[in-house]
């Protein structure tokens, strides 16, 4: 199946180049054909009928545009004159990540045990991490998770409360801002299910680990808006995993 999907990605990319179109336009056309009452469904590729369309659409578009996204992220990493710039292509610095912290976080958030196991395994195998960061404007965080496909989080860094989708497609109220003095981007999730009176916090920042500068994505939970310290679990251990990434070169041809 993986080989089959790879072949589709290659052919789709070639088709888009040959016909001067984009993957999104191709799938929009397919969607119109699929929903049309005047077109026989015999003309709709069986692979489209066999897949859940939104998931298939999102992931195939991301796959077809992967090289373009890599080029953009790499270019923004070297061409930006911003004071704070997380743009670039990253790989997981797995040796610094603690699976137990990730599981503790999802357990605290109420994820069922079987789902937690998948999330921990997927987090430890996160791939194709791409960041496009426009100073004081936006941060776009793309990554691929085993079992869950490709994900994109887009944050407007103006502190305005907006509805944004999390990795499951659920909408949450978020406030996103950039702190140049502290050297970080903060994403505040207001009133999530696991902290109705509080918030979840995602922070992106550069840190030093064993003499190496790494990008750190940390997550914390505050049970009340007025809390100064993050939440702790039933064993009194602070809830909040840290995931580390190192910048790496990318094949952007």
SULDACOR-V937016 format. One record per backbone hydrogen bond with DSSP energy under -0.5 kcal/mol. NH is the residue of the N-H (numbers start at 1). CO is the residue of the C=O. If there is no record, write none. Layout:
<<NH	CO> <NH	CO>>
//
This chain:
<<5	1> <6	2> <7	3> <8	4> <9	5> <10	6> <11	7> <12	8> <13	9> <14	10> <15	11> <16	12> <17	13> <18	14> <19	15> <20	17> <21	16> <26	22> <27	23> <28	24> <29	25> <30	26> <31	27> <32	28> <33	29> <34	30> <35	31> <36	32> <36	33> <43	40> <44	41> <45	43> <48	45> <49	45> <50	46> <51	47> <51	48> <53	51> <56	52> <57	53> <58	54> <59	55> <60	56> <61	57> <62	58> <63	59> <64	60> <65	61> <66	63> <69	65> <70	66> <71	67> <72	68> <73	69> <74	70> <75	71> <76	72> <77	73> <78	74> <78	75> <79	75> <80	76> <88	131> <90	129> <91	246> <93	244> <94	92> <96	93> <97	94> <99	97> <101	98> <102	98> <103	99> <104	100> <105	101> <106	102> <107	103> <108	104> <109	105> <110	107> <111	106> <116	112> <117	113> <118	114> <119	115> <120	116> <121	117> <122	118> <123	119> <124	120> <125	122> <126	123> <127	144> <129	90> <130	128> <130	142> <131	88> <132	140> <133	131> <134	132> <134	138> <135	133> <137	134> <138	134> <139	155> <140	132> <141	139> <141	153> <142	130> <142	140> <143	151> <144	127> <145	149> <148	145> <149	145> <151	143> <153	141> <155	139> <155	153> <157	137> <157	155> <158	156> <159	156> <159	176> <162	174> <164	162> <164	172> <166	170> <169	166> <172	164> <173	190> <174	162> <174	172> <175	188> <177	186> <179	184> <180	178> <183	179> <184	179> <185	204> <186	177> <187	202> <188	175> <188	186> <189	187> <189	200> <190	173> <190	188> <191	198> <192	189> <195	192> <198	195> <199	222> <200	189> <201	220> <202	187> <203	218> <204	185> <205	216> <206	183> <207	214> <209	207> <209	212> <212	209> <214	207> <214	212> <215	245> <216	205> <216	214> <217	243> <218	203> <218	216> <219	241> <220	201> <221	239> <222	199> <225	197> <227	224> <231	221> <233	237> <236	233> <239	231> <240	238> <243	217> <245	215> <246	91> <248	89> <252	250>>
//
